[in-house]
Amino acid sequence: MQIYRVGGAVRDRLLGREATENDWVVVGATPEEMQAQGFRPVGADFPVFLHPQSGEEYALARTERKSGRGYGGFTFHASPDVTLEQDLIRRDLTVNAMAEDGQGGLIDPYGGQRDLQARLLRHVSPAFAEDPLRVLRVARFAARYAPLGFTVAEETLELMRQIAESGELDALTPERSWKEISRALMEPRPDQFIQVLRDCGALAAWLPELDKLFGVPQPAKHHPEVDAGAHVLAVLRQCAEHDQPLTVRWACLLHDLGKGLTPEEDWPQHIAHEKRGLKLIKAVNERCKAPRDCQELALLVGEYHTHAHRALELRATTLLELLQSFDVYRRPQRFEEFVSACEMDARGRAGLEQRDYPQAAYLLGAAAAARAVAVQPLLEKGFKGAELGEALKGERLKALKAYKEGGGKA
């Protein structure tokens, strides 16, 4: 029995990065021998075991053969005669196909260290094309390592194009896809995730609503970058630079989908794109099975982001309707995330990344003013039921009018 550290931990050590978790491969062992040493079996499809002390995963060396469509369409073979090299060749990228022995010696049969130095994400073997999930994984690695100068090798992009054209992406389950999407959006360069998917044709196959924004012009006065797709990438980059949570990043990804429905004769204007985009945002939400908080914020940002940009001009009645739409009295965090998304949208424009966004403080102040209205005095006056609701609404409107008249000071 020989045990090797493999994959991401080896890659990150060579890059001088902290490894967050270890993966281990065991060569020359049977499941019975593993259990005799106290390892606990957990793998449903192939032999994976948990270490009795550390709880880390140890997998028996295995080979795989394509047997169906999608991520799960593989038959695995694990036995003591499977070599380390045979196990490593089934992995996605050369930088993930390295191993360390017990003395820290590097085993690198497929040139992973060379590609690390060249800052290339390159597939290990043609078998890469058998697993459609790898398209999303490679794009996610591009998003993670772009700050270090990594790019996807052209021959790997070509294999990704073949997967996109084959229709295999349709076989991915929403759960597996969302796992990759959500991780990729939280990487240092989520815009690169989208860019790589677009470069290989996967964005058109997987998120056509977003792909359609590229090449659609916007008014240069408000959008110096002009292209609607380029704007979304810039907004995602602002999200990463301002350390926004997943909900905000997902909302920013989808906020302008309605611009893809604008008739060409109306370009570069996009009147009512907010309302038009809602059906597209809803469709993407459902197709990707995004968590409920991500879905809700994406729809609200899509519908109301231009309200936020015009916040200083809104009448008190419109401001109150906006706050009511977000249920700011019971869910203040959602409104705060909305404001953050709108600020990222405002900053995601060429040359305007450092612009002030006074609308943020103004909107949060308005929410605080409306929330500060006390219910108890109205109860003491005898209001109840629907009448109480109307009276409360009236008092909140008064508070917002006073807030506006005071120049945005509560």
C-alpha positions as CSV (number, residue, x, y, z in Angstrom):
1,M,0.0,0.0,0.0
2,Q,1.4,3.4,-1.0
3,I,-0.3,6.7,-0.2
4,Y,0.1,9.9,-2.2
5,R,-1.1,13.5,-1.7
6,V,-2.7,14.6,-5.0
7,G,-4.5,17.4,-6.8
8,G,-5.1,20.9,-5.5
9,A,-3.0,20.7,-2.3
10,V,0.1,19.8,-4.5
11,R,-0.8,22.5,-7.0
12,D,-1.2,25.2,-4.4
13,R,1.9,24.3,-2.5
14,L,4.0,24.8,-5.7
15,L,2.3,28.1,-6.2
16,G,3.1,29.2,-2.7
17,R,-0.6,29.3,-1.7
18,E,-2.1,27.8,1.4
19,A,-3.9,24.5,0.7
20,T,-7.3,24.4,2.2
21,E,-7.8,20.6,2.0
22,N,-5.9,17.5,1.2
23,D,-6.9,14.7,-1.1
24,W,-5.1,11.3,-1.0
25,V,-4.8,8.4,-3.4
26,V,-4.0,4.9,-2.2
27,V,-2.2,2.6,-4.6
28,G,-2.0,-1.2,-4.1
29,A,-4.8,-1.7,-1.6
30,T,-8.2,-3.3,-1.4
31,P,-11.3,-2.0,0.3
32,E,-11.0,-4.7,2.9
33,E,-7.4,-3.7,3.7
34,M,-8.5,-0.1,4.1
35,Q,-11.3,-1.0,6.5
36,A,-9.0,-3.3,8.5
37,Q,-6.8,-0.2,9.2
38,G,-9.8,1.8,10.5
39,F,-10.8,3.7,7.4
40,R,-14.5,4.3,7.0
41,P,-16.0,3.8,3.5
42,V,-18.1,6.6,2.2
43,G,-18.0,6.4,-1.6
44,A,-21.2,5.4,-3.3
45,D,-19.8,5.0,-6.9
46,F,-16.2,4.1,-6.1
47,P,-14.1,3.3,-3.0
48,V,-13.5,6.4,-1.0
49,F,-12.6,6.3,2.7
50,L,-12.3,8.7,5.6
51,H,-9.2,8.6,7.7
52,P,-9.9,7.4,11.3
53,Q,-8.2,10.4,12.9
54,S,-8.1,13.3,10.4
55,G,-11.4,12.6,8.6
56,E,-9.7,13.4,5.3
57,E,-10.7,11.5,2.1
58,Y,-8.5,8.7,0.8
59,A,-9.6,7.2,-2.6
60,L,-8.3,4.0,-4.0
61,A,-6.5,4.5,-7.3
62,R,-9.0,4.0,-10.2
63,T,-9.5,4.2,-13.9
64,E,-12.7,5.3,-15.6
65,R,-14.6,4.7,-18.8
66,K,-17.3,6.8,-20.4
67,S,-20.6,4.9,-20.3
68,G,-23.3,7.5,-20.7
69,R,-24.2,11.2,-20.9
70,G,-23.2,13.9,-18.5
71,Y,-21.1,14.2,-15.4
72,G,-22.3,10.8,-13.9
73,G,-21.9,8.8,-17.1
74,F,-18.8,6.9,-16.2
75,T,-17.9,3.3,-15.1
76,F,-15.1,3.2,-12.5
77,H,-12.6,0.4,-11.9
78,A,-10.5,0.3,-8.7
79,S,-8.1,-2.5,-7.9
80,P,-4.6,-2.9,-6.4
81,D,-3.0,-3.1,-9.8
82,V,-4.1,0.4,-10.9
83,T,-1.0,2.6,-11.0
84,L,-0.7,6.2,-9.8
85,E,-0.1,7.3,-13.4
86,Q,-3.3,5.6,-14.5
87,D,-5.2,7.4,-11.7
88,L,-3.7,10.8,-12.5
89,I,-4.3,10.7,-16.3
90,R,-8.1,10.7,-15.7
91,R,-7.9,14.1,-14.0
92,D,-8.9,17.3,-15.8
93,L,-5.8,19.6,-15.9
94,T,-2.1,18.9,-15.8
95,V,-1.8,21.3,-12.8
96,N,-4.2,19.0,-10.9
97,A,-2.5,15.8,-12.0
98,M,0.5,15.9,-9.8
99,A,1.2,13.9,-6.6
100,E,3.6,13.9,-3.6
101,D,4.9,10.8,-1.9
102,G,5.4,10.4,1.8
103,Q,8.8,12.2,1.7
104,G,7.4,15.2,-0.2
105,G,8.9,14.1,-3.6
106,L,6.9,15.3,-6.6
107,I,5.5,12.9,-9.1
108,D,4.5,14.8,-12.3
109,P,4.0,12.5,-15.3
110,Y,2.0,14.9,-17.4
111,G,3.9,18.2,-17.1
112,G,1.9,20.0,-14.4
113,Q,4.8,21.8,-13.0
114,R,5.8,23.1,-16.4
115,D,2.3,24.4,-17.0
116,L,2.3,26.1,-13.6
117,Q,5.4,27.9,-14.6
118,A,3.9,28.8,-18.0
119,R,0.7,29.9,-16.2
120,L,-1.4,27.6,-18.4
121,L,-4.5,25.6,-17.7
122,R,-4.1,22.6,-20.0
123,H,-6.0,19.3,-20.2
124,V,-4.2,16.1,-19.3
125,S,-5.6,13.8,-22.0
126,P,-8.3,13.7,-24.8
127,A,-10.6,12.0,-22.2
128,F,-11.1,15.5,-20.8
129,A,-13.9,15.9,-23.4
130,E,-15.9,13.1,-21.9
131,D,-17.0,15.1,-18.9
132,P,-19.0,18.3,-19.6
133,L,-18.7,19.5,-16.0
134,R,-15.0,20.2,-16.8
135,V,-16.0,23.1,-19.0
136,L,-17.4,24.9,-15.9
137,R,-14.5,23.7,-13.7
138,V,-11.8,25.0,-16.1
139,A,-13.6,28.4,-16.3
140,R,-13.8,28.4,-12.5
141,F,-10.0,27.8,-12.2
142,A,-9.5,30.6,-14.7
143,A,-11.5,32.9,-12.4
144,R,-9.4,31.8,-9.4
145,Y,-5.9,32.1,-11.0
146,A,-6.3,35.0,-13.4
147,P,-4.7,37.3,-10.9
148,L,-1.5,35.1,-11.2
149,G,-1.6,35.4,-15.0
150,F,-3.1,32.0,-15.8
151,T,-4.9,31.5,-19.1
152,V,-6.6,28.5,-20.7
153,A,-4.5,26.7,-23.3
154,E,-5.9,27.1,-26.8
155,E,-6.1,23.3,-27.4
156,T,-8.1,22.9,-24.1
157,L,-10.4,25.7,-25.2
158,E,-10.9,23.8,-28.4
159,L,-12.0,20.7,-26.5
160,M,-14.3,22.8,-24.4
161,R,-15.8,24.1,-27.7
162,Q,-16.4,20.6,-28.8
163,I,-18.3,19.8,-25.6
164,A,-20.4,22.9,-25.9
165,E,-21.3,22.0,-29.5
166,S,-22.1,18.4,-28.6
167,G,-25.0,19.3,-26.4
168,E,-23.4,17.4,-23.5
169,L,-23.8,20.5,-21.2
170,D,-27.6,19.8,-21.3
171,A,-26.9,16.6,-19.4
172,L,-25.5,18.5,-16.3
173,T,-27.8,18.5,-13.4
174,P,-28.7,22.0,-12.0
175,E,-27.3,21.0,-8.6
176,R,-23.8,20.2,-10.1
177,S,-23.9,23.3,-12.3
178,W,-24.9,25.6,-9.4
179,K,-22.1,24.2,-7.2
180,E,-19.5,25.3,-9.9
181,I,-21.3,28.6,-10.7
182,S,-21.6,29.7,-7.0
183,R,-17.9,28.8,-6.4
184,A,-16.8,30.6,-9.5
185,L,-18.7,33.8,-8.8
186,M,-16.9,34.0,-5.4
187,E,-13.4,33.7,-7.0
188,P,-11.2,36.8,-7.3
189,R,-12.1,37.3,-11.0
190,P,-15.7,36.0,-11.6
191,D,-15.7,38.0,-14.9
192,Q,-13.1,35.6,-16.2
193,F,-15.4,32.7,-15.5
194,I,-18.0,34.2,-17.8
195,Q,-15.4,35.3,-20.4
196,V,-13.9,31.8,-20.7
197,L,-17.3,30.2,-21.1
198,R,-18.0,32.7,-23.8
199,D,-14.7,32.1,-25.5
200,C,-15.5,28.4,-25.9
201,G,-19.2,28.8,-26.9
202,A,-20.4,27.3,-23.6
203,L,-22.1,30.6,-22.5
204,A,-24.3,30.6,-25.6
205,A,-25.3,27.0,-24.9
206,W,-25.7,27.3,-21.1
207,L,-26.8,30.9,-20.5
208,P,-27.9,32.3,-23.9
209,E,-29.8,35.1,-22.1
210,L,-26.5,36.5,-20.9
211,D,-24.5,35.7,-24.0
212,K,-27.0,37.7,-26.0
213,L,-25.9,40.9,-24.3
214,F,-22.5,40.9,-26.0
215,G,-22.5,43.2,-29.0
216,V,-25.6,45.1,-27.7
217,P,-24.7,48.8,-27.5
218,Q,-25.8,51.2,-24.7
219,P,-25.6,55.0,-24.6
220,A,-22.0,56.0,-24.3
221,K,-23.0,58.9,-22.0
222,H,-23.9,56.5,-19.2
223,H,-21.9,53.5,-20.4
224,P,-18.5,54.5,-21.8
225,E,-17.8,50.8,-22.3
226,V,-20.9,50.8,-24.6
227,D,-21.2,47.0,-24.9
228,A,-23.8,45.6,-22.5
229,G,-21.9,42.3,-22.1
230,A,-18.7,44.1,-21.3
231,H,-20.6,46.1,-18.7
232,V,-21.8,42.9,-16.9
233,L,-18.2,41.7,-16.7
234,A,-17.1,45.0,-15.3
235,V,-19.8,44.9,-12.7
236,L,-18.8,41.4,-11.6
237,R,-15.2,42.6,-11.3
238,Q,-16.4,45.4,-9.0
239,C,-18.3,42.8,-6.9
240,A,-15.1,40.9,-6.3
241,E,-13.0,44.0,-5.6
242,H,-15.6,45.1,-3.0
243,D,-16.0,41.6,-1.5
244,Q,-19.7,41.3,-2.2
245,P,-21.6,38.2,-1.1
246,L,-22.9,35.6,-3.5
247,T,-26.5,37.0,-3.5
248,V,-25.2,40.4,-4.8
249,R,-22.9,38.8,-7.4
250,W,-25.7,36.6,-8.8
251,A,-28.0,39.6,-9.0
252,C,-25.4,41.7,-10.8
253,L,-24.8,38.8,-13.3
254,L,-28.5,38.9,-14.3
255,H,-29.5,42.5,-13.7
256,D,-29.4,43.7,-17.4
257,L,-30.8,40.6,-19.2
258,G,-33.7,42.6,-20.5
259,K,-31.3,44.6,-22.7
260,G,-31.0,41.5,-24.8
261,L,-34.6,41.8,-25.8
262,T,-34.4,45.4,-27.0
263,P,-35.2,45.6,-30.8
264,E,-32.1,46.7,-32.8
265,E,-34.0,49.7,-34.2
266,D,-34.2,51.1,-30.6
267,W,-30.5,50.7,-29.8
268,P,-28.7,52.1,-27.9
269,Q,-31.7,53.0,-25.7
270,H,-33.2,50.3,-23.6
271,I,-36.6,51.7,-22.5
272,A,-38.3,49.4,-19.9
273,H,-35.5,46.8,-20.0
274,E,-36.0,46.3,-16.3
275,K,-39.6,44.9,-16.7
276,R,-38.7,43.0,-19.9
277,G,-35.8,41.3,-18.2
278,L,-37.9,39.8,-15.3
279,K,-39.1,36.8,-17.3
280,L,-35.5,36.0,-18.4
281,I,-34.2,36.4,-14.8
282,K,-36.9,34.1,-13.6
283,A,-36.1,31.5,-16.2
284,V,-32.4,31.5,-15.4
285,N,-33.1,31.3,-11.7
286,E,-35.3,28.2,-12.2
287,R,-33.0,26.6,-14.7
288,C,-30.0,26.9,-12.4
289,K,-32.0,26.2,-9.3
290,A,-30.4,29.1,-7.5
291,P,-31.1,29.4,-3.8
292,R,-34.1,31.4,-2.8
293,D,-32.2,34.4,-1.5
294,C,-30.3,34.6,-4.7
295,Q,-33.4,34.3,-6.8
296,E,-35.3,37.0,-4.9
297,L,-32.5,39.5,-4.9
298,A,-31.9,39.0,-8.7
299,L,-35.5,39.7,-9.5
300,L,-35.6,42.8,-7.3
301,V,-32.3,44.2,-8.6
302,G,-33.5,43.5,-12.2
303,E,-36.7,45.4,-11.6
304,Y,-35.6,48.3,-9.5
305,H,-31.9,49.1,-10.1
306,T,-32.6,52.2,-12.2
307,H,-34.8,53.4,-9.3
308,A,-31.7,53.3,-7.1
309,H,-29.7,55.3,-9.6
310,R,-32.4,58.0,-9.6
311,A,-33.0,57.8,-5.9
312,L,-32.2,61.4,-5.2
313,E,-35.0,62.4,-7.7
314,L,-37.7,60.0,-6.5
315,R,-40.9,61.4,-4.9
316,A,-41.6,60.3,-1.4
317,T,-44.5,58.2,-2.6
318,T,-42.2,56.3,-5.0
319,L,-39.6,55.9,-2.4
320,L,-42.1,54.4,0.0
321,E,-43.3,52.0,-2.7
322,L,-39.7,50.9,-3.3
323,L,-39.2,50.2,0.4
324,Q,-42.4,48.3,0.6
325,S,-41.4,46.1,-2.3
326,F,-38.4,45.0,-0.3
327,D,-40.2,44.5,3.0
328,V,-37.4,46.6,4.6
329,Y,-39.2,46.5,8.0
330,R,-38.7,42.7,8.4
331,R,-35.9,42.1,5.9
332,P,-33.5,45.0,6.1
333,Q,-30.5,43.0,4.9
334,R,-32.1,42.3,1.5
335,F,-32.5,46.0,0.9
336,E,-28.8,46.6,1.9
337,E,-27.7,44.0,-0.6
338,F,-29.9,45.6,-3.2
339,V,-28.2,49.0,-2.6
340,S,-24.8,47.2,-2.8
341,A,-25.7,45.6,-6.2
342,C,-26.8,49.0,-7.6
343,E,-23.6,50.6,-6.5
344,M,-21.6,47.8,-8.2
345,D,-23.7,48.5,-11.3
346,A,-22.9,52.2,-11.2
347,R,-19.1,51.5,-10.7
348,G,-18.9,48.8,-13.4
349,R,-18.4,51.3,-16.2
350,A,-15.2,52.2,-18.0
351,G,-13.4,55.0,-16.2
352,L,-16.1,55.4,-13.5
353,E,-14.9,52.6,-11.2
354,Q,-14.0,55.2,-8.4
355,R,-17.1,57.3,-8.8
356,D,-19.1,58.4,-5.7
357,Y,-22.5,56.8,-5.3
358,P,-24.4,59.1,-2.9
359,Q,-27.6,57.1,-3.7
360,A,-26.4,54.3,-1.4
361,A,-26.3,56.4,1.8
362,Y,-29.5,58.2,0.7
363,L,-31.5,55.0,0.2
364,L,-30.2,53.4,3.5
365,G,-31.1,56.6,5.3
366,A,-34.6,56.6,3.8
367,A,-35.1,53.0,4.9
368,A,-34.0,53.9,8.4
369,A,-36.4,56.9,8.5
370,A,-39.3,54.6,7.5
371,R,-38.4,51.9,10.0
372,A,-38.1,54.5,12.8
373,V,-41.9,55.2,12.6
374,A,-43.4,53.7,15.8
375,V,-46.5,51.5,15.7
376,Q,-47.5,51.9,19.4
377,P,-48.9,55.5,19.1
378,L,-51.2,54.3,16.4
379,L,-52.4,51.4,18.4
380,E,-53.1,53.7,21.3
381,K,-55.2,55.8,19.0
382,G,-57.3,52.7,18.3
383,F,-56.2,51.8,14.9
384,K,-56.3,48.1,14.0
385,G,-56.4,45.8,11.0
386,A,-56.4,47.4,7.6
387,E,-56.9,50.8,9.1
388,L,-53.7,50.4,11.1
389,G,-51.8,49.4,8.0
390,E,-53.0,52.5,6.1
391,A,-52.2,54.8,9.1
392,L,-48.7,53.3,9.4
393,K,-48.2,53.8,5.7
394,G,-49.3,57.5,6.1
395,E,-46.8,58.1,8.9
396,R,-44.0,56.5,7.0
397,L,-44.8,58.7,4.0
398,K,-44.6,61.8,6.3
399,A,-41.3,60.6,7.6
400,L,-39.9,60.2,4.1
401,K,-41.2,63.6,3.1
402,A,-39.4,65.1,6.1
403,Y,-36.3,63.1,5.1
404,K,-36.3,64.5,1.6
405,E,-37.0,68.0,2.7
406,G,-34.1,67.7,5.2
407,G,-31.7,66.9,2.3
408,G,-31.5,63.2,3.0
409,K,-30.8,63.6,6.7
410,A,-33.0,61.6,9.1
